[in-house]
Amino acid sequence: MGLLMNLDGVITPDAQISVLDRGFLYGDSLYEVARTFGGRPFALLEHLARLRQSAAYLYINIRWSDAQICTEVERTLAAANNLESYVRIVVTRGAEEEISLFPGAEIEPHLLIIVRPIPPNPSLAEKGLHLTLLPRLRVDRRALTPAAKTGNYLNNILALIEAKQAGADDALLLNNQGEVTEATTSNLWILRKGILYTPVVESGILQGITRQFLLDLLKEWQIAHKEATLTQEDLWDAEEAFLSSSVRLIAPVGRIGDYSLPSCPGALTRRLFAGLIERMTAKADALGKK
Ligand SMILES: Cc1ncc(COP(=O)(O)O)c(C=O)c1O
């Protein structure tokens, strides 16, 4: 049980990759983070679809089929034998002797899978996160699009460092139009006047797998919700707020800047967390029975 890696099909506790790999030299890589539920990777196909989308943005050709990647993930999970695992899938553009920005035509991408144990039975945090708004902006969509989950997370890393320096837990990033985008590794949700809002894709966000899962759930449960262009002003009368991601699932927000949310975790946040867990459990059970 523990940390285990799989590099191009070879399972090992300590994978080694060349220092000439462009993932190391330039952050020229892609990744996905999923988690298991009931020991099975949750929404793996959705993560692989986004990995392919990110690869298309980076002009990287993923030569492994979804079935091959799923098999390698399953093999690594079986070898690690953790109760529940964090699963990171990384594709680097590869290594070549020539150190040049322009990648050679013959370059061969690498596929790396890292699994490590995570605590089973996730629960909703009772203490809310403190988010801060920073001068640092989310990367513009016309630059390295936030829609691609690449190994180049430096802007988000800096934002997280700056948020912590400011005494907060995470940053809430605006775009260059002053629109609210997302936190450094999670999507944002706010409840205002009974409607649950999340920023539109056009504001420049990563389209979270958890975000989509929640949108589907909200639709099914007929809970008033909207993908919208949000500005800072929209935050100051929010009744509830939370972040969503594959690892955090749902994390309640207690404070944004100087504004304390009146309810944390709020009733809707609790309901959605319970719904999410119920759905994830049902899906894992269905997969287990196959
Ligand atoms: C910038 C960013 N936004 C949002 C998310 C949430 O996405 P998901 O729900 O697919 O984990 C992540 C997670 O990796 C992220 O890095």
The ligand as a Gaussian input file, in Angstrom:
#p B3LYP/6-31G(d) Opt

LIG

0 1
 C       -7.693000      25.539000     -12.293000
 C       -8.651000      24.469000     -11.906000
 N       -9.965000      24.741000     -11.905000
 C      -10.881000      23.805000     -11.563000
 C      -10.498000      22.526000     -11.199000
 C      -11.548000      21.502000     -10.832000
 O      -11.648000      20.538000     -11.834000
 P      -12.133000      19.052000     -11.535000
 O      -13.494000      19.150000     -10.922000
 O      -12.147000      18.412000     -12.868000
 O      -11.144000      18.436000     -10.601000
 C       -9.147000      22.216000     -11.185000
 C       -8.750000      20.863000     -10.790000
 O       -7.843000      20.336000     -11.177000
 C       -8.198000      23.195000     -11.557000
 O       -6.881000      22.923000     -11.573000

